[in-house]
Each structure stands twice: as C-alpha cells, then as structure tokens.
Amino acid sequence: MPRQTKRAEPQPAPAAPPAAPPAADPFLERIRAGLAALRLPHAAKRLEELLAEPAPDLSRLAWLWALLEPQLTASDESRVERRIRQSRLPERKTLQAFRFEFQPSLDKDLVLDLATLRFLEDGKNVLLAGMSGTGKSHLAMALALNACSQNRSVRYTTNANMLAALNASLATDTLHDVLKQYTRPDLLVIDEVGLEQVERTVASRAGLMQKVLLPRYTEPRSTIITSNIPWESWGDYLGDHLGAAAILDRLLHRSCVIVINGPSWRDHEHSLDAGKRAKSPSTAASSAPVKPTKQEPTAKGKPSTRGAKKPAKKSAK
C-alpha cells in the first residue's frame, strides 16, 4: 500500500507590525503645559476625562465650561475652608443641627432670615440673650459658618479671651495691631459675655470693648454677641457702668435682639444619659425626653432668670 503522507498544517500569517501612535497634537500639549503652569490640576484632570470620553453633542462653550467647572468648584471649597480656619470657630455648628422644637419660644423664621446674611449688608448686629445651655452659642457659630461659606471674613472669640488679648497687647505696645483682628472682619462673634469673670487689670475693660465696637459701629460692620446676663448687669461685669451704657447704646441701635427663654439642652442630655445608666425599673422613666417648659418672654429683651434658685439664707446662730 502506498504510504500516506501528512499534509502540512497551514502556518499563521505573521502579525502585522504595530501601528505608529498618532502624532501628538501640538496645541493639546500646549494646553496641558499651560494648565500645569497655571496650577489648575482639577482642570487638567477633567481635560483627560473629556478626551477619553468625547461628547460630540457638547457645544464649544459647553465643553469649555465642563473643563473649568471642577477647577472653580475646588477653588470655592478651598476659599471657604480658608475662611473657616481664619475665623477660629471652635466648632462647625449648623442651623440644620439646631433643635428648634426644643426652644418653642425661639422665632425660627427670624433665625432663618438671619441666615440669609442680609443683616451683614445692613451693618446690623445680632444680640442673643438667655440662660446657659439654651443654644445661643450654637446659633452664633452657625451664622458665622454660613458667612464663611459666603466668602465673608469672620472672627470668633469669647469676650474673656478678647479682653485678655487686648490687655496683653498694652504691655507690648501692639494694641493697634491686635485691634485689627476684631475691627476689620465683616462679622465679629463675641461669645459668652458674662459667663466668665474677666481678669481685673489696670486697663478699663469697657474701654477696650469700646475700642473694638465703636469702629465697627461707625463703619458699620456686624457683630454677634451672646450673653447670659441682663443688660443692666454689664456694668458690673465690665467694671464700668458708664462705659457699659455707651457700649449697649451702640449695640442696641442697629440690632436684632433674640431672647431665648427655655430649658438647657445640656441639662436635658444629662438627664437622658442618667436615665440610660439607670438599671432599676423605678428609674427607667427618667430617660424619657424632657419637654421644654414654656416661659413668658421678659421685658426689654433681658435674659430671663426666672426659675433660678436663690441661695439659702444662713440661719442666725
């Protein structure tokens, strides 16, 4: 029998040489170099995304806006963050986190109107009065944070810290420079007037406050002040009744006065925590939410001291 020969298997065709990469567009390279030179990393990143996924339905102007929008957004966020750092806010409080239902005496619509920052345009002040724990500082910091988000210059301080800084500047002959920290910002927040007894020094505390508030009144620039003492007690707090009267005269002239007559949120939270820790059924009821007690507003916008316990009289020996 004739021998069968195997047919040769067909050999695969040699692979075609890789195509040469398209020549780089000189204008594209210039754009990339320009974005890098201008330090626009977000626009440069967006450029590569637009080149990778072309959108033929975009007009030239729409394509240009798609390129620039991420960079503008990042710049705005960076600017706001810088404003917040410069403001020295101790906490980033928001109005969304404020428990308006816990303070029924507080006019929510008025607070939301203040959040529009129209009072800054009019150079008005905001005076928040009430007992400790009623949310004055929360509202003040929330309005300040909102001003930072609108690219406004803001400075937060407690009254005791401000007076201490001003007094210290007298010893170093830097009062003029330190005053600029409090007179120049679009919004100044002076928190906790009356909460801590300021240090007694040779310089008049009322006089130092006037050096801050008088230029802001004349400009005018807005100031937010929180206080837990009645207006008539400012003289004792500052150690100068005439000076305190001059300060209040200017503050109350162009001001929105908000008096919060209500319970302390910190006391409420403490009651809730105590109730959770209680194990016996007899004390379980203490964990129930505490309903805010209604209090009548005090006259002339004074912080209410109603319900405060008076110190017990010592018995005669």
DAKASUL-V841940 format. One record per residue. N is the residue number from 1. OMEGA is omega in radians with two decimals (NA if undefined). Layout:
n = <N;N>
omega = <OMEGA;OMEGA>
This chain:
n = <1;2;3;4;5;6;7;8;9;10;11;12;13;14;15;16;17;18;19;20;21;22;23;24;25;26;27;28;29;30;31;32;33;34;35;36;37;38;39;40;41;42;43;44;45;46;47;48;49;50;51;52;53;54;55;56;57;58;59;60;61;62;63;64;65;66;67;68;69;70;71;72;73;74;75;76;77;78;79;80;81;82;83;84;85;86;87;88;89;90;91;92;93;94;95;96;97;98;99;100;101;102;103;104;105;106;107;108;109;110;111;112;113;114;115;116;117;118;119;120;121;122;123;124;125;126;127;128;129;130;131;132;133;134;135;136;137;138;139;140;141;142;143;144;145;146;147;148;149;150;151;152;153;154;155;156;157;158;159;160;161;162;163;164;165;166;167;168;169;170;171;172;173;174;175;176;177;178;179;180;181;182;183;184;185;186;187;188;189;190;191;192;193;194;195;196;197;198;199;200;201;202;203;204;205;206;207;208;209;210;211;212;213;214;215;216;217;218;219;220;221;222;223;224;225;226;227;228;229;230;231;232;233;234;235;236;237;238;239;240;241;242;243;244;245;246;247;248;249;250;251;252;253;254;255;256;257;258;259;260;261;262;263;264;265;266;267;268;269;270;271;272;273;274;275;276;277;278;279;280;281;282;283;284;285;286;287;288;289;290;291;292;293;294;295;296;297;298;299;300;301;302;303;304;305;306;307;308;309;310;311;312;313;314;315;316;317>
omega = <3.14;-3.14;3.11;-3.14;3.12;3.08;3.14;3.12;3.13;3.14;3.12;3.13;3.13;-3.12;-3.14;3.12;-3.11;-3.13;3.14;3.13;-3.13;-3.13;-3.13;3.12;-3.11;3.12;3.10;3.12;3.10;3.12;3.13;3.14;3.14;3.12;3.09;-3.14;3.13;-3.14;3.11;-3.05;-3.12;3.08;3.11;3.10;-3.14;3.10;-3.13;3.11;3.13;3.11;-3.13;-3.13;-3.10;3.08;-3.05;-3.10;3.14;3.03;-3.13;3.14;3.10;3.12;3.13;3.11;3.09;3.11;-3.02;-3.03;3.13;3.14;3.12;3.11;3.12;3.12;3.11;3.14;3.11;3.14;3.11;3.13;3.11;3.09;-3.12;3.12;-3.12;-3.12;-3.11;3.05;-3.14;3.12;3.11;3.14;3.11;3.09;3.12;-3.11;-3.11;-3.11;-3.12;-3.11;3.13;3.13;-3.08;3.12;-3.11;3.13;-3.10;-3.13;3.12;3.13;3.13;3.06;3.07;-3.13;3.06;3.11;3.05;3.14;3.06;3.12;-3.11;-3.13;-3.14;3.09;3.06;3.13;-3.13;-3.09;3.12;-3.13;-3.12;3.08;-3.09;3.04;-3.12;-3.11;3.11;-3.14;-3.12;-3.13;3.11;3.09;3.11;3.11;3.11;3.10;3.08;-3.13;3.08;3.07;3.05;3.07;-3.03;3.04;3.09;3.05;2.91;-3.11;-3.13;-3.14;3.13;-3.14;3.10;3.13;3.13;3.10;3.14;-3.13;3.11;-3.13;-3.11;3.14;3.13;-3.08;-3.11;-3.12;-3.12;3.13;-3.13;3.14;-3.05;-3.10;-3.02;-3.07;3.09;-3.13;3.07;3.08;3.06;-3.02;2.95;3.02;-3.14;-3.11;3.12;3.09;-3.11;-3.11;3.08;-3.14;3.14;-3.12;3.10;3.13;3.08;3.11;3.12;3.09;3.10;3.12;3.09;-2.96;3.14;3.08;3.14;3.09;-3.09;-2.98;-0.08;3.04;-3.01;3.10;3.02;-3.13;3.01;-3.10;3.08;3.09;3.11;-3.12;-3.10;3.12;-3.13;3.14;3.09;-3.11;-3.10;3.14;-3.11;-3.08;3.13;3.11;3.12;3.11;3.12;3.13;-3.10;3.12;3.14;-3.12;-3.05;-3.10;3.14;-3.03;2.93;-3.08;3.12;3.11;-3.13;3.07;-3.10;-3.10;3.12;3.11;3.12;3.07;3.11;3.12;3.11;3.12;3.11;3.13;3.13;3.11;3.13;-3.13;-3.12;-3.09;-3.06;3.13;-3.09;-3.13;-3.12;-3.12;-3.12;3.13;3.12;-3.14;3.13;3.12;3.13;3.11;-3.14;3.08;3.12;3.11;3.12;-3.11;3.04;3.04;-3.12;3.05;-3.11;3.03;-3.10;3.11;3.14;-3.12;3.08;3.14;-3.12;3.12;3.10;3.12;3.13;3.13;NA>
